[in-house]
Amino acid sequence: MREWIVAGNWKMHNNVAESIALAKAIREGLTAIKNGEVVIAPTFTALFSVGEIIKGSRISLAAQDMHYEDKGAFTGEISPAMLKDVGCIYVIIGHSERRKYFHEQDNDVNLKVKKALMIGLKPIVCVGETDEERVKGVTQSVVGRQLKEGLSGVEKIDNVVIAYEPVWAIGTGKVATPEQAQEVHFFIRGILKNLYGGSTADDIRVLYGGSVTKDNIGDLIAMKDIDGALVGGASLKVDSFLGIIKVISSKQ
């Protein structure tokens, strides 16, 4: 059985002091939960400090993005080696906000995924369609393209996590129904089976993201192919984040 995972993407929120306080509260709140994996992704400026707080705990540190080069004249960017140096285990790649606001393409995602794996980081690869694309009925076409091109040339995906985040549900208060989410998760796992074989695909964790709360996650996690959640806004408050984790833990 695949181990559940909940990842909190703090986005551009919380200064260092606020990040430390939130990380401490999450660590303390997890003492009663023995199963699963928890990941938190603070801003770059708080990575080291948060990493020190969660060291030795069940919480893994993640970055929200990275460059695909080792070093160079890339003002404002951060390399995968720098992320490893501050204790990152995971890195979020291809989030819809990176694609929308910073015009990242599938090829950029692919370069980052391959570099992350090469250096020993575990990528959380995000895919998902816009509202317009869902209305047009091209969800599978879009998600399939993002997944195939994002993983092009990646021979082993043991350390890859996939996150399906319908863009129309991110920060909008809308959430895919459990049936809608399961349909896409099943489709994603089918593509992985075609690319890597059934036994490998069955072991890959596929998360749902998009206005996840402790009130709706129970029905979502009950679906066969949903293995956890990539959480945005609800990860910024300890009660709501721990609430999501507790619901998932109780279902597994």
Backbone as CSV, one residue per row, in Angstrom:
resi,resn,N_x,N_y,N_z,CA_x,CA_y,CA_z,C_x,C_y,C_z
1,MET,0.841,-1.205,0.000,0.000,0.000,0.000,0.872,1.251,0.000
2,ARG,0.501,2.224,-0.827,1.285,3.461,-0.904,1.104,4.288,0.371
3,GLU,2.214,4.815,0.886,2.152,5.661,2.076,1.634,7.043,1.700
4,TRP,0.669,7.555,2.453,0.123,8.874,2.151,1.166,9.961,2.415
5,ILE,0.976,11.073,1.731,1.863,12.224,1.907,1.037,13.504,1.824
6,VAL,1.306,14.435,2.720,0.696,15.755,2.689,1.810,16.787,2.615
7,ALA,1.775,17.625,1.597,2.791,18.659,1.407,2.149,20.036,1.519
8,GLY,2.724,20.892,2.343,2.233,22.255,2.506,3.087,23.234,1.727
9,ASN,2.478,23.898,0.752,3.161,24.899,-0.065,2.819,26.279,0.490
10,TRP,3.776,26.896,1.182,3.516,28.171,1.844,3.561,29.362,0.883
11,LYS,3.992,29.117,-0.333,4.047,30.154,-1.372,4.784,31.404,-0.848
12,MET,4.387,32.602,-1.250,5.107,33.809,-0.817,4.441,34.382,0.434
13,HIS,4.477,33.584,1.504,3.904,33.968,2.787,4.903,33.668,3.899
14,ASN,4.799,34.402,4.981,5.548,34.174,6.221,7.024,34.600,6.133
15,ASN,7.404,35.513,7.040,8.813,35.845,7.171,9.498,34.725,7.958
16,VAL,10.761,34.894,8.277,11.502,33.819,8.930,10.918,33.481,10.298
17,ALA,10.627,34.503,11.089,10.082,34.259,12.430,8.736,33.547,12.356
18,GLU,7.879,33.971,11.438,6.566,33.339,11.285,6.702,31.896,10.797
19,SER,7.662,31.674,9.918,7.886,30.323,9.398,8.385,29.393,10.492
20,ILE,9.281,29.888,11.330,9.790,29.088,12.446,8.655,28.714,13.397
21,ALA,7.814,29.688,13.715,6.706,29.443,14.641,5.738,28.400,14.078
22,LEU,5.435,28.500,12.786,4.516,27.550,12.162,5.136,26.153,12.112
23,ALA,6.409,26.076,11.769,7.082,24.780,11.706,7.117,24.115,13.079
24,LYS,7.381,24.885,14.119,7.385,24.339,15.484,6.018,23.786,15.855
25,ALA,4.975,24.537,15.539,3.624,24.118,15.884,3.229,22.845,15.140
26,ILE,3.622,22.747,13.866,3.316,21.542,13.090,4.061,20.345,13.666
27,ARG,5.328,20.546,13.996,6.118,19.449,14.565,5.493,18.946,15.865
28,GLU,5.114,19.867,16.709,4.510,19.485,17.993,3.169,18.784,17.795
29,GLY,2.420,19.211,16.781,1.099,18.642,16.549,1.109,17.273,15.912
30,LEU,2.249,16.844,15.407,2.344,15.550,14.729,2.704,14.411,15.667
31,THR,2.932,14.713,16.932,3.415,13.675,17.849,2.458,12.490,17.967
32,ALA,1.171,12.727,17.789,0.190,11.646,17.940,-0.062,10.883,16.638
33,ILE,0.533,11.348,15.541,0.321,10.715,14.241,1.559,9.908,13.874
34,LYS,1.391,8.626,13.677,2.535,7.737,13.490,2.754,7.299,12.046
35,ASN,1.775,7.451,11.191,1.913,6.977,9.813,2.021,8.149,8.845
36,GLY,2.369,7.842,7.611,2.401,8.860,6.567,3.630,9.745,6.577
37,GLU,3.640,10.687,5.630,4.768,11.612,5.464,4.247,13.038,5.323
38,VAL,4.920,13.965,5.983,4.547,15.376,5.938,5.711,16.173,5.363
39,VAL,5.395,17.080,4.447,6.391,17.920,3.785,5.947,19.373,3.892
40,ILE,6.878,20.272,4.174,6.542,21.701,4.171,7.524,22.457,3.281
41,ALA,6.990,23.434,2.546,7.780,24.200,1.586,7.678,25.689,1.890
42,PRO,8.549,26.204,2.764,8.557,27.639,3.056,9.248,28.421,1.945
43,THR,9.307,29.735,2.098,10.022,30.560,1.126,11.524,30.271,1.210
44,PHE,12.248,30.653,0.182,13.694,30.411,0.149,14.404,30.997,1.372
45,THR,13.988,32.193,1.790,14.682,32.859,2.891,14.523,32.130,4.223
46,ALA,13.496,31.285,4.323,13.237,30.587,5.583,13.648,29.117,5.536
47,LEU,14.171,28.655,4.426,14.476,27.229,4.292,15.445,26.734,5.365
48,PHE,16.551,27.434,5.542,17.555,26.963,6.501,16.991,26.944,7.917
49,SER,16.347,28.032,8.308,15.823,28.137,9.672,14.763,27.083,9.950
50,VAL,13.864,26.878,8.999,12.829,25.860,9.164,13.461,24.466,9.172
51,GLY,14.472,24.280,8.340,15.169,22.997,8.304,15.765,22.633,9.655
52,GLU,16.276,23.628,10.355,16.844,23.391,11.687,15.747,23.003,12.677
53,ILE,14.587,23.598,12.557,13.478,23.319,13.473,12.949,21.898,13.303
54,ILE,12.873,21.426,12.066,12.275,20.107,11.810,13.300,18.984,11.760
55,LYS,14.568,19.312,11.950,15.623,18.298,11.899,15.339,17.202,12.929
56,GLY,15.440,15.954,12.485,15.205,14.833,13.381,13.744,14.474,13.563
57,SER,12.847,15.203,12.886,11.415,14.925,12.993,10.945,14.131,11.781
58,ARG,9.653,13.899,11.704,9.062,13.186,10.574,8.730,14.123,9.420
59,ILE,9.062,15.387,9.562,8.732,16.379,8.530,9.906,16.542,7.577
60,SER,9.626,16.532,6.285,10.650,16.752,5.266,10.568,18.181,4.737
61,LEU,11.717,18.738,4.415,11.796,20.104,3.896,11.743,20.102,2.376
62,ALA,10.970,21.038,1.817,10.863,21.162,0.362,11.071,22.608,-0.053
63,ALA,11.575,22.774,-1.262,11.638,24.097,-1.882,10.474,24.228,-2.848
64,GLN,10.122,25.470,-3.158,8.977,25.725,-4.032,9.346,25.744,-5.517
65,ASP,10.640,25.761,-5.808,11.098,25.806,-7.194,12.618,25.705,-7.187
66,MET,13.223,25.585,-8.346,14.683,25.576,-8.487,15.040,25.824,-9.939
67,HIS,16.297,26.159,-10.174,16.802,26.256,-11.543,17.369,24.903,-11.943
68,TYR,17.512,24.680,-13.241,18.027,23.393,-13.694,19.535,23.399,-13.956
69,GLU,20.198,24.546,-13.753,21.648,24.593,-13.885,22.300,24.502,-12.503
70,ASP,23.535,24.025,-12.472,24.264,23.881,-11.208,24.696,25.224,-10.641
71,LYS,25.080,26.122,-11.519,25.542,27.455,-11.115,25.583,28.336,-12.354
72,GLY,25.827,29.634,-12.150,25.956,30.507,-13.311,25.342,31.872,-13.100
73,ALA,25.326,32.652,-14.170,24.813,34.019,-14.116,23.297,34.008,-14.314
74,PHE,22.587,33.570,-13.283,21.130,33.482,-13.323,20.578,34.256,-12.130
75,THR,20.599,35.566,-12.253,20.207,36.442,-11.146,18.827,36.087,-10.606
76,GLY,18.756,35.947,-9.286,17.492,35.669,-8.632,17.115,34.205,-8.556
77,GLU,17.943,33.323,-9.146,17.611,31.894,-9.146,18.356,31.155,-8.032
78,ILE,18.015,29.899,-7.847,18.645,29.074,-6.829,18.884,27.689,-7.407
79,SER,20.039,27.115,-7.127,20.407,25.843,-7.734,19.973,24.672,-6.871
80,PRO,19.850,23.484,-7.463,19.491,22.308,-6.679,20.507,21.980,-5.598
81,ALA,21.802,22.219,-5.884,22.836,21.957,-4.875,22.655,22.863,-3.666
82,MET,22.231,24.100,-3.898,21.990,25.034,-2.794,20.827,24.545,-1.930
83,LEU,19.809,23.969,-2.581,18.658,23.449,-1.845,19.063,22.261,-0.981
84,LYS,19.880,21.376,-1.552,20.350,20.239,-0.767,21.202,20.710,0.412
85,ASP,21.962,21.762,0.185,22.859,22.279,1.210,22.116,22.766,2.450
86,VAL,20.878,23.247,2.266,20.105,23.722,3.419,19.150,22.653,3.951
87,GLY,19.235,21.437,3.400,18.472,20.336,3.962,17.215,19.924,3.228
88,CYS,17.010,20.431,2.020,15.803,20.053,1.268,15.848,18.585,0.838
89,ILE,14.730,17.948,0.945,14.538,16.578,0.470,13.696,16.586,-0.804
90,TYR,12.717,17.483,-0.842,11.792,17.591,-1.965,11.922,18.964,-2.633
91,VAL,11.419,19.051,-3.858,11.269,20.335,-4.536,10.011,20.282,-5.404
92,ILE,9.183,21.312,-5.295,7.975,21.417,-6.122,8.374,21.929,-7.505
93,ILE,7.924,21.253,-8.537,8.299,21.624,-9.906,7.047,21.703,-10.780
94,GLY,6.961,22.768,-11.568,5.875,22.897,-12.539,4.550,23.338,-11.965
95,HIS,4.583,23.979,-10.785,3.320,24.475,-10.222,2.647,25.413,-11.213
96,SER,1.326,25.407,-11.229,0.582,26.198,-12.222,0.904,27.685,-12.132
97,GLU,1.247,28.161,-10.933,1.602,29.582,-10.799,2.933,29.878,-11.458
98,ARG,3.843,28.913,-11.475,5.103,29.074,-12.219,4.823,29.077,-13.724
99,ARG,3.917,28.228,-14.133,3.584,28.154,-15.560,2.855,29.425,-16.006
100,LYS,1.937,29.919,-15.162,1.112,31.068,-15.545,1.877,32.384,-15.468
101,TYR,2.491,32.654,-14.326,3.092,33.969,-14.100,4.526,34.081,-14.621
102,PHE,5.221,32.961,-14.701,6.620,33.007,-15.121,6.852,32.244,-16.417
103,HIS,5.749,31.857,-17.051,5.759,31.296,-18.410,6.638,30.056,-18.546
104,GLU,6.681,29.231,-17.508,7.425,27.989,-17.597,6.712,27.015,-18.525
105,GLN,7.487,26.343,-19.335,6.957,25.394,-20.303,7.265,23.961,-19.857
106,ASP,6.660,23.004,-20.532,6.894,21.609,-20.187,8.371,21.243,-20.275
107,ASN,9.082,21.845,-21.211,10.510,21.566,-21.339,11.287,22.049,-20.115
108,ASP,10.905,23.201,-19.568,11.542,23.696,-18.351,11.308,22.726,-17.198
109,VAL,10.081,22.247,-17.102,9.730,21.272,-16.067,10.592,20.030,-16.218
110,ASN,10.728,19.558,-17.437,11.509,18.357,-17.705,12.973,18.514,-17.289
111,LEU,13.573,19.653,-17.646,14.968,19.902,-17.275,15.131,19.927,-15.758
112,LYS,14.163,20.526,-15.070,14.231,20.607,-13.610,14.051,19.240,-12.961
113,VAL,13.119,18.450,-13.477,12.890,17.117,-12.928,14.150,16.273,-13.045
114,LYS,14.758,16.283,-14.217,15.952,15.471,-14.430,17.111,15.932,-13.561
115,LYS,17.267,17.238,-13.405,18.354,17.756,-12.567,18.093,17.440,-11.103
116,ALA,16.856,17.586,-10.657,16.524,17.278,-9.260,16.871,15.831,-8.937
117,LEU,16.458,14.918,-9.800,16.738,13.506,-9.567,18.234,13.220,-9.620
118,MET,18.923,13.884,-10.515,20.356,13.673,-10.660,21.114,14.035,-9.382
119,ILE,20.652,15.090,-8.710,21.373,15.570,-7.538,20.835,14.971,-6.238
120,GLY,19.727,14.225,-6.329,19.212,13.551,-5.154,18.040,14.226,-4.475
121,LEU,17.381,15.149,-5.160,16.145,15.748,-4.655,14.949,14.988,-5.213
122,LYS,13.874,14.956,-4.465,12.653,14.291,-4.908,11.680,15.334,-5.460
123,PRO,11.398,15.307,-6.754,10.488,16.304,-7.326,9.018,15.977,-7.097
124,ILE,8.258,17.001,-6.733,6.796,16.922,-6.711,6.332,17.627,-7.975
125,VAL,5.973,16.859,-8.977,5.696,17.392,-10.305,4.206,17.707,-10.443
126,CYS,3.905,18.969,-10.717,2.508,19.426,-10.765,1.969,19.434,-12.196
127,VAL,0.747,18.947,-12.343,0.053,18.988,-13.622,-1.390,19.412,-13.359
128,GLY,-2.039,19.951,-14.381,-3.430,20.343,-14.190,-3.933,21.257,-15.287
129,GLU,-5.240,21.239,-15.499,-5.862,22.006,-16.575,-6.540,23.265,-16.037
130,THR,-6.720,24.238,-16.910,-7.453,25.452,-16.566,-8.949,25.201,-16.672
131,ASP,-9.733,26.163,-16.202,-11.186,26.066,-16.292,-11.616,25.995,-17.756
132,GLU,-10.998,26.832,-18.587,-11.338,26.848,-20.015,-11.046,25.498,-20.660
133,GLU,-9.924,24.893,-20.289,-9.554,23.595,-20.866,-10.504,22.489,-20.407
134,ARG,-10.940,22.559,-19.159,-11.911,21.551,-18.680,-13.230,21.700,-19.430
135,VAL,-13.696,22.944,-19.612,-14.954,23.178,-20.328,-14.864,22.653,-21.765
136,LYS,-13.691,22.802,-22.373,-13.500,22.336,-23.747,-13.387,20.811,-23.831
137,GLY,-13.240,20.158,-22.673,-13.131,18.703,-22.665,-11.755,18.171,-23.007
138,VAL,-10.720,18.983,-22.767,-9.359,18.559,-23.129,-8.493,18.310,-21.893
139,THR,-9.128,18.039,-20.767,-8.371,17.799,-19.532,-7.324,16.711,-19.716
140,GLN,-7.714,15.568,-20.245,-6.772,14.464,-20.389,-5.667,14.791,-21.381
141,SER,-6.003,15.517,-22.422,-4.991,15.913,-23.402,-3.940,16.810,-22.762
142,VAL,-4.394,17.780,-21.964,-3.477,18.726,-21.321,-2.637,18.031,-20.259
143,VAL,-3.291,17.302,-19.374,-2.579,16.623,-18.294,-1.634,15.567,-18.857
144,GLY,-2.086,14.851,-19.871,-1.239,13.844,-20.494,0.011,14.445,-21.109
145,ARG,-0.145,15.570,-21.793,1.008,16.247,-22.395,1.984,16.717,-21.324
146,GLN,1.455,17.370,-20.290,2.312,17.879,-19.224,3.093,16.750,-18.564
147,LEU,2.425,15.632,-18.350,3.066,14.506,-17.676,4.124,13.849,-18.566
148,LYS,3.768,13.555,-19.795,4.697,12.882,-20.697,5.911,13.744,-21.006
149,GLU,5.682,15.029,-21.292,6.809,15.904,-21.622,7.623,16.248,-20.380
150,GLY,6.957,16.360,-19.238,7.672,16.648,-18.008,8.574,15.509,-17.573
151,LEU,8.201,14.282,-17.922,8.981,13.105,-17.538,9.799,12.538,-18.693
152,SER,9.826,13.224,-19.808,10.569,12.741,-20.975,12.038,12.486,-20.630
153,GLY,12.506,11.299,-20.936,13.902,10.968,-20.670,14.199,10.576,-19.235
154,VAL,13.189,10.588,-18.391,13.368,10.174,-16.997,13.172,8.658,-16.940
155,GLU,14.233,7.928,-16.650,14.174,6.476,-16.713,13.599,5.849,-15.446
156,LYS,13.898,6.446,-14.296,13.409,5.892,-13.029,12.613,6.956,-12.285
157,ILE,11.435,6.602,-11.837,10.576,7.588,-11.156,10.258,7.188,-9.716
158,ASP,11.088,6.341,-9.160,10.856,5.891,-7.788,10.744,7.049,-6.804
159,ASN,11.512,8.116,-7.037,11.535,9.257,-6.121,10.702,10.436,-6.599
160,VAL,9.824,10.194,-7.565,8.965,11.250,-8.098,7.579,11.158,-7.455
161,VAL,7.033,12.309,-7.104,5.636,12.410,-6.663,4.903,13.267,-7.686
162,ILE,3.710,12.874,-8.066,2.900,13.652,-9.002,1.789,14.354,-8.220
163,ALA,1.529,15.596,-8.557,0.429,16.332,-7.928,-0.516,16.834,-9.013
164,TYR,-1.758,16.342,-8.971,-2.774,16.859,-9.895,-3.461,18.033,-9.228
165,GLU,-3.279,19.215,-9.822,-3.890,20.436,-9.308,-4.671,21.123,-10.423
166,PRO,-5.975,20.883,-10.493,-6.761,21.619,-11.486,-6.640,23.117,-11.217
167,VAL,-6.176,23.851,-12.214,-5.885,25.271,-12.020,-7.125,26.029,-11.561
168,TRP,-8.282,25.610,-12.018,-9.530,26.286,-11.669,-9.900,26.110,-10.199
169,ALA,-9.208,25.222,-9.493,-9.529,24.987,-8.083,-8.500,25.589,-7.132
170,ILE,-7.420,26.146,-7.663,-6.345,26.651,-6.806,-6.683,28.050,-6.307
171,GLY,-6.870,28.173,-5.009,-7.131,29.463,-4.393,-8.476,30.061,-4.727
172,THR,-9.372,29.269,-5.305,-10.674,29.796,-5.737,-11.807,29.403,-4.798
173,GLY,-11.539,28.439,-3.932,-12.611,27.910,-3.095,-13.350,26.775,-3.770
174,LYS,-13.164,26.627,-5.097,-13.743,25.504,-5.817,-12.875,24.276,-5.554
175,VAL,-13.471,23.124,-5.596,-12.719,21.891,-5.442,-13.314,20.845,-6.369
176,ALA,-12.449,20.049,-6.971,-12.953,18.970,-7.814,-13.745,18.001,-6.952
177,THR,-14.803,17.448,-7.492,-15.515,16.408,-6.764,-14.584,15.205,-6.641
178,PRO,-14.804,14.348,-5.654,-13.972,13.148,-5.549,-13.959,12.340,-6.841
179,GLU,-15.094,12.281,-7.525,-15.182,11.518,-8.765,-14.368,12.176,-9.878
180,GLN,-14.420,13.512,-9.971,-13.623,14.225,-10.971,-12.134,14.021,-10.716
181,ALA,-11.731,14.148,-9.456,-10.322,13.990,-9.103,-9.857,12.565,-9.370
182,GLN,-10.655,11.590,-8.977,-10.293,10.185,-9.174,-10.136,9.859,-10.654
183,GLU,-11.018,10.423,-11.476,-10.943,10.165,-12.912,-9.590,10.584,-13.479
184,VAL,-9.106,11.761,-13.076,-7.825,12.244,-13.584,-6.669,11.476,-12.945
185,HIS,-6.779,11.162,-11.673,-5.725,10.387,-11.008,-5.584,9.005,-11.651
186,PHE,-6.707,8.385,-11.975,-6.686,7.088,-12.651,-6.028,7.218,-14.023
187,PHE,-6.353,8.299,-14.724,-5.752,8.567,-16.030,-4.242,8.745,-15.905
188,ILE,-3.807,9.507,-14.894,-2.377,9.733,-14.660,-1.663,8.409,-14.393
189,ARG,-2.262,7.574,-13.550,-1.626,6.298,-13.243,-1.561,5.406,-14.481
190,GLY,-2.557,5.532,-15.356,-2.527,4.777,-16.609,-1.357,5.183,-17.488
191,ILE,-1.098,6.483,-17.566,0.045,6.960,-18.348,1.345,6.455,-17.740
192,LEU,1.448,6.508,-16.432,2.656,6.021,-15.754,2.866,4.529,-16.014
193,LYS,1.786,3.776,-16.056,1.891,2.342,-16.345,2.416,2.116,-17.763
194,ASN,1.935,2.925,-18.698,2.404,2.795,-20.075,3.878,3.165,-20.211
195,LEU,4.304,4.139,-19.410,5.692,4.619,-19.501,6.668,3.752,-18.725
196,TYR,6.217,3.262,-17.554,7.178,2.625,-16.639,6.770,1.222,-16.187
197,GLY,5.624,0.761,-16.589,5.178,-0.563,-16.169,4.245,-0.493,-14.974
198,GLY,3.401,-1.493,-14.852,2.358,-1.479,-13.836,2.861,-1.463,-12.419
199,SER,3.858,-2.299,-12.095,4.321,-2.374,-10.716,4.950,-1.067,-10.260
200,THR,5.698,-0.423,-11.138,6.309,0.867,-10.798,5.240,1.934,-10.619
201,ALA,4.315,2.011,-11.558,3.257,3.036,-11.492,2.391,2.869,-10.253
202,ASP,2.177,1.633,-9.846,1.342,1.380,-8.671,1.984,1.895,-7.387
203,ASP,3.303,2.083,-7.420,4.017,2.551,-6.232,4.159,4.077,-6.174
204,ILE,3.858,4.763,-7.273,4.045,6.215,-7.329,2.863,6.910,-6.664
205,ARG,3.175,7.855,-5.787,2.121,8.584,-5.089,1.640,9.760,-5.941
206,VAL,0.329,9.867,-6.069,-0.298,10.945,-6.835,-1.186,11.738,-5.882
207,LEU,-0.883,13.013,-5.728,-1.582,13.867,-4.777,-2.641,14.718,-5.475
208,TYR,-3.625,15.148,-4.707,-4.592,16.126,-5.202,-4.311,17.473,-4.554
209,GLY,-4.443,18.530,-5.325,-4.292,19.886,-4.791,-5.319,20.816,-5.401
210,GLY,-5.782,21.783,-4.605,-6.745,22.747,-5.118,-7.853,22.992,-4.122
211,SER,-7.681,24.024,-3.269,-8.672,24.381,-2.246,-8.961,23.219,-1.293
212,VAL,-7.910,22.475,-0.935,-8.054,21.364,0.000,-8.284,21.897,1.413
213,THR,-9.245,21.324,2.118,-9.518,21.664,3.514,-9.734,20.385,4.307
214,LYS,-9.781,20.508,5.614,-10.042,19.331,6.452,-11.471,18.829,6.262
215,ASP,-12.340,19.669,5.711,-13.729,19.274,5.495,-13.946,18.483,4.204
216,ASN,-13.087,18.720,3.198,-13.306,18.008,1.929,-12.292,16.901,1.657
217,ILE,-11.203,16.855,2.424,-10.148,15.892,2.112,-10.579,14.450,2.385
218,GLY,-11.489,14.237,3.325,-11.911,12.874,3.650,-12.498,12.144,2.458
219,ASP,-13.376,12.802,1.722,-13.993,12.187,0.552,-12.986,12.004,-0.581
220,LEU,-12.040,12.934,-0.681,-11.029,12.834,-1.731,-10.068,11.674,-1.472
221,ILE,-9.581,11.573,-0.236,-8.590,10.546,0.082,-9.200,9.149,0.054
222,ALA,-10.529,9.077,0.082,-11.194,7.773,0.013,-11.109,7.167,-1.388
223,MET,-10.762,7.990,-2.388,-10.647,7.507,-3.755,-9.397,6.634,-3.910
224,LYS,-9.492,5.612,-4.716,-8.451,4.588,-4.839,-7.093,5.142,-5.240
225,ASP,-7.057,6.110,-6.143,-5.788,6.553,-6.705,-5.282,7.884,-6.140
226,ILE,-5.922,8.389,-5.087,-5.483,9.635,-4.458,-4.706,9.295,-3.190
227,ASP,-3.455,9.712,-3.138,-2.547,9.290,-2.073,-2.184,10.386,-1.083
228,GLY,-2.851,11.522,-1.178,-2.540,12.609,-0.266,-2.894,13.940,-0.895
229,ALA,-2.269,14.999,-0.394,-2.655,16.332,-0.836,-1.469,17.281,-0.891
230,LEU,-1.495,18.157,-1.884,-0.605,19.316,-1.931,-1.471,20.499,-1.525
231,VAL,-1.156,21.065,-0.375,-2.032,22.038,0.273,-1.439,23.436,0.184
232,GLY,-2.255,24.410,-0.219,-1.811,25.796,-0.296,-2.229,26.584,0.924
233,GLY,-3.297,27.361,0.794,-3.725,28.271,1.858,-3.953,27.605,3.202
234,ALA,-4.502,26.402,3.194,-4.791,25.717,4.454,-3.540,25.253,5.177
235,SER,-2.388,25.307,4.517,-1.141,24.910,5.176,-0.515,26.047,5.968
236,LEU,-1.104,27.246,5.871,-0.538,28.418,6.548,-1.038,28.572,7.979
237,LYS,-2.024,27.770,8.356,-2.541,27.788,9.726,-2.427,26.386,10.298
238,VAL,-1.832,26.300,11.469,-1.517,24.986,12.024,-2.759,24.128,12.216
239,ASP,-3.850,24.716,12.681,-5.057,23.923,12.942,-5.622,23.310,11.668
240,SER,-5.670,24.097,10.600,-6.237,23.577,9.357,-5.306,22.549,8.711
241,PHE,-4.005,22.785,8.770,-3.045,21.852,8.172,-3.036,20.531,8.932
242,LEU,-2.949,20.616,10.258,-2.990,19.399,11.063,-4.335,18.698,10.930
243,GLY,-5.393,19.464,10.756,-6.717,18.864,10.570,-6.760,17.994,9.328
244,ILE,-6.176,18.483,8.228,-6.106,17.709,6.983,-5.310,16.429,7.203
245,ILE,-4.162,16.569,7.858,-3.303,15.412,8.120,-4.016,14.370,8.972
246,LYS,-4.717,14.815,10.003,-5.419,13.890,10.894,-6.520,13.141,10.171
247,VAL,-7.246,13.817,9.291,-8.296,13.150,8.527,-7.692,12.069,7.627
248,ILE,-6.619,12.430,6.907,-5.975,11.466,6.010,-5.421,10.295,6.801
249,SER,-4.778,10.577,7.917,-4.197,9.526,8.743,-5.264,8.550,9.232
250,SER,-6.413,9.064,9.566,-7.481,8.205,10.097,-8.103,7.324,9.027
251,LYS,-7.924,7.721,7.751,-8.533,6.978,6.647,-7.628,5.866,6.144
252,GLN,-6.356,5.908,6.530,-5.374,4.973,5.974,-5.133,3.790,6.909
